[in-house]
Amino acid sequence: MNDRAEARDPALAAAQAVKAYIRMHREKLACDGELLGLLLPQRFGEAEIRDLQRYIIERLTTENTVLRAERDGLKGERSVRLGDGVRRLVLDLIDARSFEESIAIATSAAQAFGADRAALCVEGETSAPRGCEGVRLIAPGTTVAVLGREGSGAILSSGGEVLLGKGCGDCKSLAVFRLRIGPNTPAAIYVLGARNEGRFEGEETAADLSFFARALERAIRAWLDLPKL
């Protein structure tokens, strides 16, 4: 029986060690321009070896720029779609021929905002003002309870039945905006409700909805012949 260890070719052993190192440190290798140049001399000349790492960094930068552009493009498309809806509704408010028509535009705008329900709510204990059949009455103090004394808007995950009425308790996304109509008018809010969670999240969406609420309060103020605030 031969107890001597099998002799190995030193060059072969070194090559196997290099392969093992490459398998274990692929990420490090990708960032080592000099090592890549030594391993691939047929692809990278002596002058190119010095700039290989810079080349890799620039390529990654370019790829990241492309990805960011695609991401921003998708965000831009979403913003344009929602923005177009806001602009159309604002033009409809301007074109309205009566106070009732303005209210109807606001209360039927849910679909344009990707919502399931929309309501214009006014605090009161008796009945909605004449000509405001689309207006919901809510209990006095509701606006402050939801938005505080100075808040202009809020995104909620519950409260649909209180703000939108019976049968709207399944709305998991609510966008609520204060309507500053006049110093002596009852507190009022504009509410959108959606069954999907997180529907109104995001700065762009909130800004667009808030813009429509501001346009709505001005339209109401104009029809009621109230002074500007």
Protein Blocks (a to p, Z undefined) as FASTA:
>chain_A
ZZbdcdddfklmmmmmmmmmmmmmmmmmmmmmklmmmmmmmlmcfklmmmmmmmmmmmmm
mmmmmmmmmmmmmmmmmmmmmmmmmmmmmmmmmmpcbfklmmmmmmmmmmmnopabdcdd
dddfkbccehilmbccddehklmmmnojmbgbdcdfehklmmnoghilmpcbdcdddddf
bfkbccdddddddfbghklgcjklmmmmmmmmmmmmmmmmmmnopacZZ
